[in-house]
Amino acid sequence: MVKIRIKPKIVGALEITTTERERERQEECCDEIRSLRCEIEMMKTSMDEMRQHMNEMQLQLQSSCNSCDHNRSRRINVDVDDDDCKKSASDFGDWVGGFELTLHDLEAMFESSDIVDWASKFIVADLKQRSSHPYPICAIKGSRNELLIYDKDAWKKITDQEFVSTLVNRVFKKLLAVFTAWKNENYNKILTSEQFSTLYHSNYARILSFNENASKLKTKLFYVL
């Protein structure tokens, strides 16, 4: 009978081999992570450079646009002078400062369906009554809704902020003042009459929202001036 000798398993060698393979895999993973980190850093650097380049281009473009606007404003002034408008125009600030609203104007606002339409009609009527032609405010032909004003012996384009702070706010204050006077005079009727109460509340809300329609009023004036 032949005896078979079974060789014992070498556990230690297998464990060492397995540990080495795991270590190799971990090192490979670490290498990949380091490589990815390097690529990310390079991408960040490239993005920063592109962002800086874009900012420089935007600044150059903005500077170019400002120069164009300045030249365009100068051309507008020349066109106005050539059109002989400057000789008899009254001052815009003096005209706006002389605004006065009457009870008749307030009643016209009550009857109007659009407060902006009423305001534009009031402004044009006031221009015709208190200013000689050319008026101290006029539309720039060929633009979308730009307006010129004659202020301190020179024509200039009025900005949206200037339009609100001068013309719109002035009309609003005068309108609110005459409406308050009407309310005080008819206070008892407003309390006892449903018709007067409705008239008061609906138009008070319209007046308070007047400043919110500045852009619409500017466009309206552009087409009627």
One Martini backbone bead per residue (centre of mass of N, CA, C, O) as a GRO file, in nm:
protein
  225
    1MET     BB    1   0.097   0.037   0.023
    2VAL     BB    2   0.048   0.370  -0.058
    3LYS     BB    3   0.167   0.663   0.073
    4ILE     BB    4   0.008   0.978   0.126
    5ARG     BB    5   0.145   1.300   0.128
    6ILE     BB    6   0.034   1.589   0.278
    7LYS     BB    7   0.059   1.914   0.212
    8PRO     BB    8   0.081   2.194   0.365
    9LYS     BB    9  -0.043   2.498   0.403
   10ILE     BB   10   0.068   2.831   0.309
   11VAL     BB   11  -0.057   3.089   0.468
   12GLY     BB   12   0.150   3.319   0.489
   13ALA     BB   13   0.207   3.359   0.184
   14LEU     BB   14  -0.081   3.434   0.101
   15GLU     BB   15  -0.112   3.681   0.282
   16ILE     BB   16   0.120   3.839   0.160
   17THR     BB   17   0.017   3.848  -0.129
   18THR     BB   18  -0.252   3.990  -0.068
   19THR     BB   19  -0.131   4.243   0.064
   20GLU     BB   20   0.032   4.339  -0.179
   21ARG     BB   21  -0.207   4.378  -0.372
   22GLU     BB   22  -0.356   4.587  -0.202
   23ARG     BB   23  -0.125   4.789  -0.198
   24GLU     BB   24  -0.115   4.830  -0.502
   25ARG     BB   25  -0.405   4.929  -0.535
   26GLN     BB   26  -0.381   5.173  -0.347
   27GLU     BB   27  -0.156   5.309  -0.508
   28GLU     BB   28  -0.316   5.337  -0.767
   29CYS     BB   29  -0.541   5.509  -0.646
   30CYS     BB   30  -0.359   5.738  -0.551
   31ASP     BB   31  -0.255   5.809  -0.830
   32GLU     BB   32  -0.529   5.882  -0.951
   33ILE     BB   33  -0.601   6.103  -0.750
   34ARG     BB   34  -0.357   6.284  -0.806
   35SER     BB   35  -0.421   6.319  -1.105
   36LEU     BB   36  -0.700   6.450  -1.068
   37ARG     BB   37  -0.605   6.689  -0.900
   38CYS     BB   38  -0.424   6.810  -1.115
   39GLU     BB   39  -0.644   6.851  -1.327
   40ILE     BB   40  -0.822   7.038  -1.154
   41GLU     BB   41  -0.612   7.261  -1.111
   42MET     BB   42  -0.577   7.323  -1.411
   43MET     BB   43  -0.871   7.399  -1.463
   44LYS     BB   44  -0.885   7.632  -1.263
   45THR     BB   45  -0.666   7.801  -1.394
   46SER     BB   46  -0.803   7.826  -1.669
   47MET     BB   47  -1.066   7.960  -1.564
   48ASP     BB   48  -0.933   8.210  -1.443
   49GLU     BB   49  -0.810   8.310  -1.707
   50MET     BB   50  -1.078   8.334  -1.861
   51ARG     BB   51  -1.219   8.527  -1.663
   52GLN     BB   52  -1.013   8.756  -1.687
   53HIS     BB   53  -1.043   8.792  -1.992
   54MET     BB   54  -1.348   8.860  -1.990
   55ASN     BB   55  -1.328   9.112  -1.810
   56GLU     BB   56  -1.145   9.271  -2.002
   57MET     BB   57  -1.345   9.270  -2.240
   58GLN     BB   58  -1.581   9.413  -2.092
   59LEU     BB   59  -1.429   9.674  -2.027
   60GLN     BB   60  -1.367   9.748  -2.320
   61LEU     BB   61  -1.661   9.751  -2.417
   62GLN     BB   62  -1.767   9.963  -2.216
   63SER     BB   63  -1.575  10.187  -2.302
   64SER     BB   64  -1.674  10.193  -2.595
   65CYS     BB   65  -1.976  10.257  -2.533
   66ASN     BB   66  -1.930  10.521  -2.378
   67SER     BB   67  -1.801  10.664  -2.618
   68CYS     BB   68  -2.046  10.638  -2.804
   69ASP     BB   69  -2.250  10.788  -2.624
   70HIS     BB   70  -2.096  11.053  -2.616
   71ASN     BB   71  -2.098  11.100  -2.922
   72ARG     BB   72  -2.405  11.084  -2.953
   73SER     BB   73  -2.472  11.326  -2.772
   74ARG     BB   74  -2.319  11.530  -2.946
   75ARG     BB   75  -2.489  11.480  -3.202
   76ILE     BB   76  -2.757  11.566  -3.082
   77ASN     BB   77  -2.680  11.858  -3.020
   78VAL     BB   78  -2.621  11.933  -3.313
   79ASP     BB   79  -2.899  11.872  -3.429
   80VAL     BB   80  -3.048  12.078  -3.256
   81ASP     BB   81  -2.894  12.327  -3.348
   82ASP     BB   82  -2.956  12.294  -3.654
   83ASP     BB   83  -3.279  12.309  -3.587
   84ASP     BB   84  -3.325  12.566  -3.405
   85CYS     BB   85  -3.421  12.509  -3.091
   86LYS     BB   86  -3.254  12.684  -2.881
   87LYS     BB   87  -3.354  12.988  -2.905
   88SER     BB   88  -3.673  12.934  -2.748
   89ALA     BB   89  -3.633  12.759  -2.514
   90SER     BB   90  -3.730  12.657  -2.220
   91ASP     BB   91  -3.687  12.565  -1.902
   92PHE     BB   92  -3.737  12.269  -1.750
   93GLY     BB   93  -3.730  12.343  -1.446
   94ASP     BB   94  -3.930  12.581  -1.463
   95TRP     BB   95  -4.167  12.423  -1.576
   96VAL     BB   96  -4.196  12.205  -1.353
   97GLY     BB   97  -4.217  12.417  -1.112
   98GLY     BB   98  -4.512  12.528  -1.245
   99PHE     BB   99  -4.697  12.323  -1.151
  100GLU     BB  100  -5.067  12.297  -1.180
  101LEU     BB  101  -5.351  12.167  -1.015
  102THR     BB  102  -5.688  12.113  -1.059
  103LEU     BB  103  -6.008  12.013  -1.025
  104HIS     BB  104  -6.039  11.962  -1.327
  105ASP     BB  105  -5.800  11.764  -1.350
  106LEU     BB  106  -5.911  11.558  -1.148
  107GLU     BB  107  -6.178  11.494  -1.299
  108ALA     BB  108  -6.031  11.387  -1.550
  109MET     BB  109  -5.903  11.149  -1.400
  110PHE     BB  110  -6.165  11.012  -1.310
  111GLU     BB  111  -6.269  10.973  -1.622
  112SER     BB  112  -6.035  10.810  -1.676
  113SER     BB  113  -5.898  10.488  -1.770
  114ASP     BB  114  -5.598  10.625  -1.783
  115ILE     BB  115  -5.349  10.780  -1.607
  116VAL     BB  116  -5.134  10.809  -1.831
  117ASP     BB  117  -5.311  10.949  -2.040
  118TRP     BB  118  -5.376  11.189  -1.862
  119ALA     BB  119  -5.084  11.287  -1.807
  120SER     BB  120  -5.003  11.342  -2.103
  121LYS     BB  121  -5.225  11.554  -2.156
  122PHE     BB  122  -5.145  11.749  -1.933
  123ILE     BB  123  -4.854  11.807  -2.027
  124VAL     BB  124  -4.918  11.911  -2.312
  125ALA     BB  125  -5.112  12.138  -2.223
  126ASP     BB  126  -4.898  12.286  -2.049
  127LEU     BB  127  -4.699  12.343  -2.274
  128LYS     BB  128  -4.893  12.515  -2.451
  129GLN     BB  129  -4.951  12.729  -2.222
  130ARG     BB  130  -4.628  12.787  -2.094
  131SER     BB  131  -4.491  12.724  -2.380
  132SER     BB  132  -4.280  12.765  -2.631
  133HIS     BB  133  -4.177  12.703  -2.937
  134PRO     BB  134  -3.983  12.495  -2.824
  135TYR     BB  135  -3.990  12.261  -2.605
  136PRO     BB  136  -3.819  12.139  -2.309
  137ILE     BB  137  -3.950  11.872  -2.442
  138CYS     BB  138  -3.839  11.588  -2.646
  139ALA     BB  139  -3.805  11.377  -2.906
  140ILE     BB  140  -3.599  11.121  -3.037
  141LYS     BB  141  -3.536  11.051  -3.337
  142GLY     BB  142  -3.497  10.695  -3.384
  143SER     BB  143  -3.581  10.604  -3.115
  144ARG     BB  144  -3.758  10.446  -2.880
  145ASN     BB  145  -3.785  10.662  -2.585
  146GLU     BB  146  -3.627  10.923  -2.609
  147LEU     BB  147  -3.542  11.227  -2.425
  148LEU     BB  148  -3.534  11.579  -2.434
  149ILE     BB  149  -3.376  11.853  -2.256
  150TYR     BB  150  -3.387  12.200  -2.150
  151ASP     BB  151  -3.089  12.269  -1.956
  152LYS     BB  152  -2.896  12.521  -1.898
  153ASP     BB  153  -2.851  12.596  -2.210
  154ALA     BB  154  -2.907  12.274  -2.280
  155TRP     BB  155  -2.907  11.981  -2.444
  156LYS     BB  156  -3.042  11.664  -2.308
  157LYS     BB  157  -3.054  11.350  -2.196
  158ILE     BB  158  -3.294  11.180  -2.023
  159THR     BB  159  -3.318  10.988  -1.766
  160ASP     BB  160  -3.504  10.776  -1.587
  161GLN     BB  161  -3.436  10.901  -1.311
  162GLU     BB  162  -3.492  11.197  -1.392
  163PHE     BB  163  -3.784  11.157  -1.481
  164VAL     BB  164  -3.886  11.078  -1.199
  165SER     BB  165  -3.761  11.311  -1.010
  166THR     BB  166  -3.916  11.533  -1.175
  167LEU     BB  167  -4.184  11.480  -1.335
  168VAL     BB  168  -4.335  11.249  -1.186
  169ASN     BB  169  -4.318  11.356  -0.891
  170ARG     BB  170  -4.454  11.627  -0.946
  171VAL     BB  171  -4.728  11.521  -1.039
  172PHE     BB  172  -4.787  11.348  -0.791
  173LYS     BB  173  -4.789  11.573  -0.574
  174LYS     BB  174  -5.011  11.746  -0.704
  175LEU     BB  175  -5.227  11.525  -0.717
  176LEU     BB  176  -5.233  11.459  -0.411
  177ALA     BB  177  -5.310  11.743  -0.312
  178VAL     BB  178  -5.585  11.778  -0.468
  179PHE     BB  179  -5.707  11.515  -0.353
  180THR     BB  180  -5.698  11.594  -0.054
  181ALA     BB  181  -5.881  11.840  -0.083
  182TRP     BB  182  -6.124  11.682  -0.190
  183LYS     BB  183  -6.156  11.494   0.056
  184ASN     BB  184  -6.205  11.716   0.271
  185GLU     BB  185  -6.459  11.837   0.129
  186ASN     BB  186  -6.591  11.514   0.101
  187TYR     BB  187  -6.598  11.347   0.367
  188ASN     BB  188  -6.902  11.292   0.430
  189LYS     BB  189  -6.967  11.158   0.155
  190ILE     BB  190  -6.769  10.922   0.181
  191LEU     BB  191  -6.921  10.802   0.439
  192THR     BB  192  -7.237  10.805   0.307
  193SER     BB  193  -7.145  10.751   0.006
  194GLU     BB  194  -7.093  10.509  -0.224
  195GLN     BB  195  -6.992  10.673  -0.464
  196PHE     BB  196  -6.768  10.837  -0.314
  197SER     BB  197  -6.620  10.595  -0.195
  198THR     BB  198  -6.542  10.465  -0.464
  199LEU     BB  199  -6.397  10.711  -0.582
  200TYR     BB  200  -6.181  10.732  -0.367
  201HIS     BB  201  -6.049  10.444  -0.357
  202SER     BB  202  -5.982  10.401  -0.660
  203ASN     BB  203  -5.810  10.673  -0.699
  204TYR     BB  204  -5.607  10.634  -0.474
  205ALA     BB  205  -5.478  10.383  -0.599
  206ARG     BB  206  -5.392  10.517  -0.867
  207ILE     BB  207  -5.204  10.732  -0.748
  208LEU     BB  208  -5.006  10.539  -0.592
  209SER     BB  209  -4.931  10.396  -0.889
  210PHE     BB  210  -4.797  10.615  -1.069
  211ASN     BB  211  -4.482  10.562  -1.039
  212GLU     BB  212  -4.499  10.269  -1.176
  213ASN     BB  213  -4.560  10.432  -1.476
  214ALA     BB  214  -4.306  10.577  -1.595
  215SER     BB  215  -4.235  10.418  -1.853
  216LYS     BB  216  -4.513  10.454  -1.989
  217LEU     BB  217  -4.506  10.765  -1.995
  218LYS     BB  218  -4.253  10.804  -2.164
  219THR     BB  219  -4.361  10.659  -2.416
  220LYS     BB  220  -4.608  10.837  -2.455
  221LEU     BB  221  -4.452  11.106  -2.493
  222PHE     BB  222  -4.284  11.024  -2.738
  223TYR     BB  223  -4.552  11.011  -2.932
  224VAL     BB  224  -4.681  11.314  -2.860
  225LEU     BB  225  -4.425  11.522  -2.905
   0.00000   0.00000   0.00000
